[in-house]
Amino acid sequence: MTLHSDAGETLVKAGQCLGFQAGVGDGHRLINRGATPARYLVVGDRASPEFVTYPDIDLLLDGDPARGPRWLRKDGTPYPPEAQPKWGRPTK
């Protein structure tokens, strides 16, 4: 598994733990370049309201609990439902 962050790419081995400070704009993702499926556990506090930006792509999540989560482009226009990510949706 490879961690891709603002610092570059880092090989991640089984059993390692990664941490990212809240409120720091360091976009990060895990990339599985191997032939077998990878499993990982994500832990967070899901602050409310949740507001997430994705610096590498034109996407942000406005998780205002009063009106429900909205996937938007960075200019504030909504993503059409068929183009919205299937991951990261808050659960009820």
Buried (B, 14 or more C-beta within 10 A) or exposed (E): BEBBBEEEEEEBEEEEEEEEEEEEEEBBEBEEEEEEEEEEEEEEEEEEEBEEEBEEEEBBBBBEEEEEBBBBEEEEEEBEEEEBEEEBEEEE
